């Protein structure tokens, strides 16, 4: 795991080496960082490495290649090393001795700008081609590593983090468009335009994109779209299950390459549970433990969730530990921590306003614990709902109906009804209502939401930046839409906004603590495999999330694998945790909505209505209002 930075000067003037040194010094302050740099009159490149793998310890960066015509800096963990080793004909040396930057550079020499199509893993890198006088920037398929850039007075500068680029920018101002996007919806989605950042003129390289800077032009291209994979057709359910296990096991095992401890953020669900089982099996062969960290509610939590939704998943987690005794488990309550008293600490890590208040504070604390326990890799299954455990009965039935497979749809409804002890007529009625004329549904939706706060942006600002159009383009106006087809669901799932935002916070925490976050459910191979499967593999015989339930038989404990009665709700106590700081929250929120900058960008009329209800902590079910409060405070702290 690494950070990278650089400055390239167009024309004959020299780069400002003092600015570059400030950049690399900033990146060198993180734990266990080893600093490398190259400086010349027109180009400066820097790399810091926080060693995770054995190859990281052998890296020498920046790396020169092709008769010194190429220079690379890289932040990369490559997972298909053996495949590249043979494709690049590097067998004259042991694979163990070849670093990730060497593999990338040799792949660039062979495939040029198409190099990322041949890489699997988490990476962001920059290559300076001296002969062509061009800078090549690239980011991995799902954006697990991050990269930002800016152009200032014919100087191109790039960095893993945003703050080093502030040394290069001469005039720093906030991006009004980014702020408008930030306030557009109360879901935990920070940005609607992947290229924008909180700072005007500093841009983000989107996931699955490469960018080439030359003297005269800039070329940017998205090189991967998971929606374009070819459908996979196999002869039997057993064949699909075997294929799933092959892809999934490979995605987990290739992430267990650190010589140090391996950790996992563990819930009681199918996703992290399946990852834990595969990882525990692998590590047990090496006589190693899997260190697991599970967040559970604070001791005085008052349950407010409906039947079938549980805040404490320890019953299921304990079953995992019972079956795999090399899982070393820590339950984490963090009694006094909450999203408010940790906001300043997290704000400095995040570099810009954020909205994932419900869980960011305990994820941060788990990363700290993992570091203290000697972990270098921290696994999670954050994207599992969209990949390995995807399978929504509603989406499946709607897809069948849209294909006019009415008899098959009816049979699935009947099987689902029997399985869940539901009256078939009520289930059929539910699906009929999905096809009620649009204006009736819209009327019902409007009536239902009339008393619910769902946005806090100033109307004029929303109109200026065409927020409604932007939401529709990203299908975020249908965030809670029921009755979508599997294809529509997959479009939303493959949206780079979701990939990029998750990765941005993960990458920053990884750098902060020197513990890399890795998610096998977001592996390129896993995504492509799941996108290629027919809908019937995810929902079968009325059972949702069917593929992973079938495939993990004998591996994942049945208490978890066959559980269809309860679903976990992480961070169910996040609002209750704010009670101890509620007076301070109200005070700061009051100051915020009186601030001229906040008045300009936010709907202060709505926010004052929220304030009028805030004599005491709102109930848990009104967490949208609490989300609105915290969103404004987060923005206020940056703007002031």
PEWO-V748134 format. One record per backbone hydrogen bond with DSSP energy under -1.0 kcal/mol. NH is the residue of the N-H (numbers start at 1). CO is the residue of the C=O. If there is no record, write none. Layout:
NH CO
NH CO
This chain:
3 48
5 46
6 158
7 44
8 156
9 42
10 154
15 41
17 15
20 16
21 17
22 18
23 19
24 20
25 21
26 22
27 23
28 24
29 26
33 30
34 49
36 47
38 45
40 43
44 7
45 38
46 5
47 36
48 3
49 34
50 1
57 53
58 55
63 72
65 70
69 66
70 65
71 128
72 63
73 126
75 124
77 122
79 120
80 120
84 80
85 81
86 82
87 83
88 84
89 86
90 85
93 90
97 94
98 95
103 99
104 100
105 101
106 102
107 103
108 104
109 105
110 106
111 107
112 108
114 111
115 112
117 114
118 115
119 116
122 77
124 75
125 138
126 73
127 136
128 71
129 134
130 69
133 129
134 129
135 213
136 127
137 211
138 125
139 209
140 123
148 159
149 203
150 157
152 155
155 152
156 8
157 150
158 6
159 148
160 4
165 162
166 163
167 164
169 165
175 198
179 175
180 176
181 177
182 178
183 179
189 187
196 193
200 173
202 199
203 149
204 195
205 147
208 140
210 221
211 137
212 219
213 135
214 217
219 212
221 210
223 208
228 225
229 226
232 532
240 236
241 237
242 238
243 239
244 240
245 241
246 242
247 243
248 244
249 245
250 246
251 247
252 248
253 249
254 250
255 252
256 253
261 374
263 377
264 291
265 379
266 293
274 270
275 271
276 272
277 273
278 274
279 275
280 276
281 277
282 278
283 279
284 280
285 281
286 283
287 284
288 283
290 326
291 262
292 328
293 264
294 330
296 332
301 298
309 306
310 567
317 313
318 314
320 316
321 317
322 318
323 319
324 320
327 324
328 290
330 292
332 294
337 334
342 338
343 340
346 342
347 343
348 344
349 345
350 346
351 347
357 355
360 356
363 359
364 360
365 361
366 362
367 363
368 364
369 365
370 366
371 367
372 368
373 369
374 371
375 370
376 261
377 261
378 516
379 263
380 518
384 381
386 383
387 384
389 384
390 387
396 392
397 393
398 394
399 395
400 396
401 397
402 398
403 399
404 401
405 400
406 404
409 405
410 406
411 407
412 408
413 409
414 410
415 411
416 412
417 413
418 414
419 415
420 416
422 417
427 423
428 424
429 425
430 426
431 427
432 428
433 429
435 432
436 433
440 437
441 437
442 438
443 439
444 440
445 441
446 442
447 443
448 444
449 445
452 449
456 183
458 601
462 458
463 459
464 460
465 461
466 463
467 462
470 466
471 467
472 468
473 469
474 470
475 472
476 471
479 476
481 478
489 485
490 486
491 487
492 488
493 489
494 490
495 492
498 495
499 495
500 496
501 497
502 498
503 499
504 500
505 501
506 502
507 503
508 504
509 505
510 506
511 507
512 508
513 509
514 510
516 376
518 378
522 519
523 520
527 523
528 524
529 525
530 526
531 527
532 528
537 534
538 535
539 535
540 543
543 540
546 538
549 545
550 546
551 547
552 548
553 550
555 552
556 552
560 557
561 557
562 558
567 308
569 310
574 571
577 573
578 575
579 576
581 578
582 579
585 581
586 582
587 583
588 584
589 585
590 586
591 587
592 588
593 589
595 592
599 595
600 596
601 597
602 598
603 456
604 602
607 603
608 604
609 605
610 606
611 607
612 608
613 610
614 611
622 619
625 622
626 622
627 623
628 624
629 625
630 626
631 627
632 628
633 629
634 630
635 631
636 632
637 633
639 635
640 636
